Amino acid sequence: MNTDLPRLMLRRFQRQAAEGLGLRDQLCETLRQAIRDGVAAPDERLPSTRTLAQDLSLSRVTVEAAYAQLEAEGYLRRKVGDGSFVDINMGVQTLAPKPAKRPAPVSEIVSKRGQRMLNTGGCMEPMQLQAFVAGSPDLQAFPAETWRHLSQRRLRRQAPELMRYGDPQGRSELREAIARYLVQSRGVRAQADNVLVLTSSQQALQLMALMLIDEGDAVWMEDPGYAGARTAFLSAGAQLVDMPIDRQGAVLDPTRPTPRLIYLTPSHQFPTGHTMSLERRLAFIAYAQRTGAWLIEDDYDSEFQYDGHAMPALQGLDHSDRVLYVGSFTKTLFPSVRLAYTVLPAGLVDAMVVARSIHDGHPAQLMQAVATDFINQGHFAAHLRLIRQLYHSRRDALVGALQQHLPWAPPLTCSSGLQLSVGLPPGSEARLTAQATALGIATPSLSQTYWSAPKVDGWRLGFAALPPERIVEGVKLLGKLRPAKKA
Ligand SMILES: Cc1ncc(COP(=O)(O)O)c(C=O)c1O
């Protein structure tokens, strides 16, 4: 690879910015020109999307979209696992006489809604395991043999049925299993009829936003908070009203514009880790009853409580059907299982099932059937016990290593979850992150989860998927960074 390529591209990219194109189009044009001018030669490997995104301070989604566009135009050849290469037939000679037609800027092609979605930048989950990528469960600990065995048995017994279209609400046997689990372990008031099986929490949030928000409606959003939720609400046209977070969780301020929806992570506030107090839970429920607002309870990682028991779900305290409860198997089984669930107020079930049918029908029947057996035969409970212990010991390893090697990065809270947020000296996050990246360590940003609240510098360190020795090794490496700038 031409090692000067990223620098040359950065310069060209900055020049393109003046042309008033969207980021993806700017990058496409930069790359086209680089190929036409021979700066990137035929068959030359281009930087990975991750590297280029970092070099140009773009999201990976944008770089991925630009590479895909150029592949469609024939400029690039991409091989999974190998990389992206300038097409062998694309050279100065071939291209110079016939300048490529510039595609219309994406803003002229997409709808207003589409543009709103693009403006959010989308939400990409990390695909590679690396210290300390946030939110990944340990897939080595998953009983894949048991899953294989259950899949084979279901296929042997039910192959044609499981290959047909299924119920858009989800298989009733799985809804029953989910309802039983949630009643017993989370104190949720659930029956199979109120459960809707989805592919992800993200899909739940997106459908709720589409079904319940009109353009301009106020939505109260935790700040700092989960970008996936924010993205869903913004793309539906919501006006976000940011709620600050204190030790009792999100702060309720009735003087703010009355919302259609309120988004909460009461068990383990994302990303501070605070558990919402009972008093605050009751206050939100009373407010929702009074105003007719809907409460979304995103109970995304309540299974991973290490010190004592998790507080039961807020939904179980509500007797007026204002809460839409969301949970996911992404962390408790594995991310690509693509199974999540929501427990809905009775009056919303049919509407959400119709919305769901328009969206994507239903998750794969085979996955649903196998997940049902996995739960009903006790494997789920056993797996949860195992990974809770495993992650507990990893959490301890991380806290211990931080105390020893990184006293300048104190944990905000650490009693639950798959990641631990630590604070950094004010103003140091960007510099320390760049240094950590140079050491090959991912340190997801804490400050980027803040919108209007004063930003807190820090990192969200994912620990669940890493053996203790890798945790300690990673923290020791981070210990070499200098938290304060030299005077
Ligand atoms: C706050 C929050 N909600 C939900 C999820 C899970 O989302 P999904 O089921 O879409 O993978 C995550 C994942 O990291 C999260 O952090």
The ligand as a Tripos MOL2 file, in Angstrom:
@<TRIPOS>MOLECULE
LIG
   16    16     1     0     0
SMALL
NO_CHARGES

@<TRIPOS>ATOM
      1 C1        -28.7120    0.9580   26.2070 C.3       1 LIG1
      2 C2        -28.7250   -0.2140   25.2690 C.ar      1 LIG1
      3 N1        -29.8970   -0.7090   24.8420 N.ar      1 LIG1
      4 C3        -29.9530   -1.7930   24.0500 C.ar      1 LIG1
      5 C4        -28.8060   -2.4450   23.6100 C.ar      1 LIG1
      6 C5        -28.8830   -3.7420   22.8240 C.3       1 LIG1
      7 O1        -29.2680   -3.5600   21.6120 O.3       1 LIG1
      8 P1        -29.5700   -4.6840   20.5100 P.3       1 LIG1
      9 O2        -30.5710   -5.6540   21.0450 O.co2     1 LIG1
     10 O3        -30.1280   -3.8210   19.4340 O.co2     1 LIG1
     11 O4        -28.2670   -5.3240   20.1740 O.co2     1 LIG1
     12 C6        -27.5790   -1.9300   23.9600 C.ar      1 LIG1
     13 C7        -26.3780   -2.5520   23.4210 C.2       1 LIG1
     14 O5        -25.2630   -2.2160   23.6250 O.2       1 LIG1
     15 C8        -27.5250   -0.8090   24.8290 C.ar      1 LIG1
     16 O6        -26.3370   -0.3260   25.2210 O.3       1 LIG1
@<TRIPOS>BOND
     1     1     2 1
     2     2     3 ar
     3     2    15 ar
     4     3     4 ar
     5     4     5 ar
     6     5     6 1
     7     5    12 ar
     8     6     7 1
     9     7     8 1
    10     8     9 2
    11     8    10 1
    12     8    11 1
    13    12    13 1
    14    12    15 ar
    15    13    14 2
    16    15    16 1
@<TRIPOS>SUBSTRUCTURE
     1 LIG1         1 GROUP 0 **** ****
